Amino acid sequence: MNKTYKNLFDEYVKELDNAVSFEEDKLDSIREKLFNEGKSEEEIENFIMGKFDPICCSGRVIAVFRKYWLKCNQLNAHYNKNGSSEYVNPKIFTIDWLSNDGDPYELFELMNGMPYFPIGIDENGDYC
């Protein structure tokens, strides 16, 4: 793995972990509030499932995902422009690399649940 991609991946994992933790803390706070109001665990989980998307679909997590997909693509373009054959598929970078053993694996399970990749392609065929 190229050191530049590795450094970018390390940044991605850190930022993604922070975004996921923020979303988990928000849901835990809601659970605690509802529990203190006397709601049962079943009522609380039904409320959460009915009102909130899965964490992988939260705006905060999607923003991190998109940011690093596009940064990976920028690295690919930079290497290509300089005549290097170095290339990492952004999908592999943002999802598959999380499947390595260790802490990112929990992030892999979470992000692998995305129903779609929130990335588009513009009129020039570039990711946007």
CYANA upper distance limits for C-alpha pairs under 8 A (distance plus 0.5 A):
  1 MET  CA      5 TYR  CA      7.42
  1 MET  CA      6 LYS  CA      6.93
  2 ASN  CA      6 LYS  CA      6.64
  3 LYS  CA      7 ASN  CA      6.53
  4 THR  CA      8 LEU  CA      6.73
  5 TYR  CA      9 PHE  CA      6.49
  5 TYR  CA     72 CYS  CA      7.88
  5 TYR  CA     75 LEU  CA      8.30
  6 LYS  CA     10 ASP  CA      6.65
  7 ASN  CA     11 GLU  CA      6.86
  8 LEU  CA     12 TYR  CA      6.68
  8 LEU  CA     68 TYR  CA      8.34
  8 LEU  CA     72 CYS  CA      8.25
  9 PHE  CA     13 VAL  CA      6.67
  9 PHE  CA     93 PHE  CA      7.81
 10 ASP  CA     14 LYS  CA      6.79
 11 GLU  CA     15 GLU  CA      6.63
 12 TYR  CA     16 LEU  CA      6.30
 12 TYR  CA     64 VAL  CA      7.92
 12 TYR  CA     65 PHE  CA      8.49
 12 TYR  CA     68 TYR  CA      6.80
 13 VAL  CA     17 ASP  CA      6.35
 13 VAL  CA     98 LEU  CA      8.47
 13 VAL  CA    104 PRO  CA      7.29
 14 LYS  CA     18 ASN  CA      6.75
 15 GLU  CA     19 ALA  CA      6.75
 15 GLU  CA     64 VAL  CA      7.33
 16 LEU  CA     20 VAL  CA      6.61
 16 LEU  CA     61 VAL  CA      6.99
 16 LEU  CA     64 VAL  CA      6.56
 16 LEU  CA     65 PHE  CA      7.88
 16 LEU  CA    107 LEU  CA      8.45
 17 ASP  CA     21 SER  CA      6.49
 17 ASP  CA    107 LEU  CA      7.82
 18 ASN  CA     22 PHE  CA      6.62
 19 ALA  CA     23 GLU  CA      6.87
 19 ALA  CA     60 ARG  CA      6.48
 19 ALA  CA     61 VAL  CA      6.08
 19 ALA  CA     64 VAL  CA      8.10
 20 VAL  CA     24 GLU  CA      6.59
 20 VAL  CA     55 ILE  CA      7.28
 20 VAL  CA     56 CYS  CA      8.38
 20 VAL  CA     61 VAL  CA      6.96
 21 SER  CA     25 ASP  CA      6.47
 22 PHE  CA     26 LYS  CA      6.71
 23 GLU  CA     27 LEU  CA      6.83
 23 GLU  CA     55 ILE  CA      7.02
 23 GLU  CA     58 SER  CA      8.24
 23 GLU  CA     60 ARG  CA      8.49
 24 GLU  CA     28 ASP  CA      6.57
 24 GLU  CA     55 ILE  CA      8.06
 25 ASP  CA     29 SER  CA      6.58
 26 LYS  CA     30 ILE  CA      6.92
 27 LEU  CA     31 ARG  CA      6.62
 27 LEU  CA     48 ILE  CA      8.10
 28 ASP  CA     32 GLU  CA      6.59
 29 SER  CA     33 LYS  CA      6.71
 30 ILE  CA     34 LEU  CA      6.67
 31 ARG  CA     35 PHE  CA      6.49
 31 ARG  CA     44 ILE  CA      6.70
 31 ARG  CA     45 GLU  CA      8.45
 31 ARG  CA     48 ILE  CA      8.50
 32 GLU  CA     36 ASN  CA      6.60
 33 LYS  CA     37 GLU  CA      6.86
 34 LEU  CA     38 GLY  CA      7.10
 34 LEU  CA     39 LYS  CA      6.12
 34 LEU  CA     44 ILE  CA      6.99
 35 PHE  CA     39 LYS  CA      5.53
 35 PHE  CA     40 SER  CA      7.17
 35 PHE  CA     41 GLU  CA      7.89
 35 PHE  CA     44 ILE  CA      7.80
 39 LYS  CA     43 GLU  CA      6.47
 39 LYS  CA     44 ILE  CA      6.78
 40 SER  CA     44 ILE  CA      6.66
 41 GLU  CA     45 GLU  CA      6.64
 42 GLU  CA     46 ASN  CA      6.57
 43 GLU  CA     47 PHE  CA      6.59
 44 ILE  CA     48 ILE  CA      6.69
 45 GLU  CA     49 MET  CA      6.49
 46 ASN  CA     50 GLY  CA      6.46
 47 PHE  CA     51 LYS  CA      6.54
 48 ILE  CA     52 PHE  CA      6.14
 49 MET  CA     53 ASP  CA      7.56
 49 MET  CA     54 PRO  CA      8.40
 53 ASP  CA     57 CYS  CA      6.45
 53 ASP  CA     58 SER  CA      6.97
 54 PRO  CA     58 SER  CA      7.31
 55 ILE  CA     61 VAL  CA      7.68
 55 ILE  CA    110 LEU  CA      8.12
 56 CYS  CA     61 VAL  CA      6.53
 56 CYS  CA     62 ILE  CA      7.47
 56 CYS  CA    110 LEU  CA      6.61
 56 CYS  CA    111 MET  CA      6.05
 56 CYS  CA    113 GLY  CA      7.37
 56 CYS  CA    114 MET  CA      6.35
 57 CYS  CA     61 VAL  CA      7.24
 57 CYS  CA     62 ILE  CA      6.72
 57 CYS  CA    114 MET  CA      7.10
 58 SER  CA     62 ILE  CA      6.63
 59 GLY  CA     63 ALA  CA      6.50
 60 ARG  CA     64 VAL  CA      7.09
 61 VAL  CA     65 PHE  CA      6.70
 62 ILE  CA     66 ARG  CA      6.53
 62 ILE  CA    118 PRO  CA      7.59
 63 ALA  CA     67 LYS  CA      6.54
 64 VAL  CA     68 TYR  CA      6.82
 65 PHE  CA     69 TRP  CA      6.61
 65 PHE  CA     94 THR  CA      7.24
 66 ARG  CA     70 LEU  CA      6.61
 66 ARG  CA    118 PRO  CA      7.40
 66 ARG  CA    119 ILE  CA      7.20
 67 LYS  CA     71 LYS  CA      6.67
 68 TYR  CA     72 CYS  CA      6.44
 68 TYR  CA     94 THR  CA      7.50
 69 TRP  CA     73 ASN  CA      6.80
 69 TRP  CA     90 PRO  CA      5.66
 69 TRP  CA     91 LYS  CA      7.68
 69 TRP  CA     93 PHE  CA      7.87
 69 TRP  CA     94 THR  CA      6.67
 70 LEU  CA     74 GLN  CA      6.63
 70 LEU  CA     90 PRO  CA      8.07
 70 LEU  CA    127 TYR  CA      7.50
 70 LEU  CA    128 CYS  CA      7.87
 71 LYS  CA     75 LEU  CA      6.82
 72 CYS  CA     76 ASN  CA      6.82
 72 CYS  CA     88 VAL  CA      7.73
 72 CYS  CA     89 ASN  CA      8.38
 72 CYS  CA     90 PRO  CA      6.28
 72 CYS  CA     93 PHE  CA      7.78
 73 ASN  CA     77 ALA  CA      6.76
 73 ASN  CA     88 VAL  CA      8.43
 73 ASN  CA     89 ASN  CA      8.23
 73 ASN  CA     90 PRO  CA      6.71
 73 ASN  CA    127 TYR  CA      8.33
 74 GLN  CA     78 HIS  CA      6.61
 75 LEU  CA     79 TYR  CA      6.67
 76 ASN  CA     80 ASN  CA      6.58
 76 ASN  CA     86 GLU  CA      7.28
 76 ASN  CA     87 TYR  CA      5.71
 76 ASN  CA     88 VAL  CA      7.25
 77 ALA  CA     81 LYS  CA      6.49
 78 HIS  CA     82 ASN  CA      6.84
 79 TYR  CA     83 GLY  CA      6.90
 79 TYR  CA     84 SER  CA      5.56
 79 TYR  CA     85 SER  CA      7.42
 79 TYR  CA     86 GLU  CA      6.55
 79 TYR  CA     87 TYR  CA      8.02
 80 ASN  CA     84 SER  CA      5.81
 80 ASN  CA     85 SER  CA      6.79
 80 ASN  CA     86 GLU  CA      7.68
 80 ASN  CA     87 TYR  CA      8.42
 88 VAL  CA     92 ILE  CA      7.57
 88 VAL  CA     93 PHE  CA      7.07
 89 ASN  CA     93 PHE  CA      6.71
 90 PRO  CA     94 THR  CA      6.49
 91 LYS  CA     95 ILE  CA      6.31
 91 LYS  CA     96 ASP  CA      7.57
 92 ILE  CA     96 ASP  CA      5.09
 92 ILE  CA     97 TRP  CA      6.58
 93 PHE  CA     97 TRP  CA      5.93
 93 PHE  CA     98 LEU  CA      8.41
 94 THR  CA     98 LEU  CA      7.65
 95 ILE  CA     99 SER  CA      7.85
 95 ILE  CA    108 PHE  CA      6.62
 95 ILE  CA    111 MET  CA      7.03
 95 ILE  CA    112 ASN  CA      7.05
 96 ASP  CA    100 ASN  CA      8.47
 96 ASP  CA    108 PHE  CA      7.61
 97 TRP  CA    108 PHE  CA      8.47
 98 LEU  CA    104 PRO  CA      5.49
 98 LEU  CA    105 TYR  CA      5.99
 98 LEU  CA    107 LEU  CA      6.91
 98 LEU  CA    108 PHE  CA      5.24
 99 SER  CA    104 PRO  CA      7.20
 99 SER  CA    105 TYR  CA      5.35
 99 SER  CA    108 PHE  CA      5.76
 99 SER  CA    109 GLU  CA      8.26
100 ASN  CA    104 PRO  CA      7.35
100 ASN  CA    105 TYR  CA      6.50
101 ASP  CA    105 TYR  CA      6.44
103 ASP  CA    107 LEU  CA      8.01
104 PRO  CA    108 PHE  CA      6.71
105 TYR  CA    109 GLU  CA      6.87
106 GLU  CA    110 LEU  CA      6.83
107 LEU  CA    111 MET  CA      6.43
108 PHE  CA    112 ASN  CA      6.15
109 GLU  CA    113 GLY  CA      7.16
110 LEU  CA    114 MET  CA      8.15
119 ILE  CA    127 TYR  CA      7.08
119 ILE  CA    128 CYS  CA      6.57
120 GLY  CA    127 TYR  CA      6.13
120 GLY  CA    128 CYS  CA      5.59
121 ILE  CA    125 GLY  CA      5.92
121 ILE  CA    126 ASP  CA      5.73
121 ILE  CA    127 TYR  CA      4.98
121 ILE  CA    128 CYS  CA      6.03
122 ASP  CA    126 ASP  CA      5.95
122 ASP  CA    127 TYR  CA      6.85
122 ASP  CA    128 CYS  CA      6.70
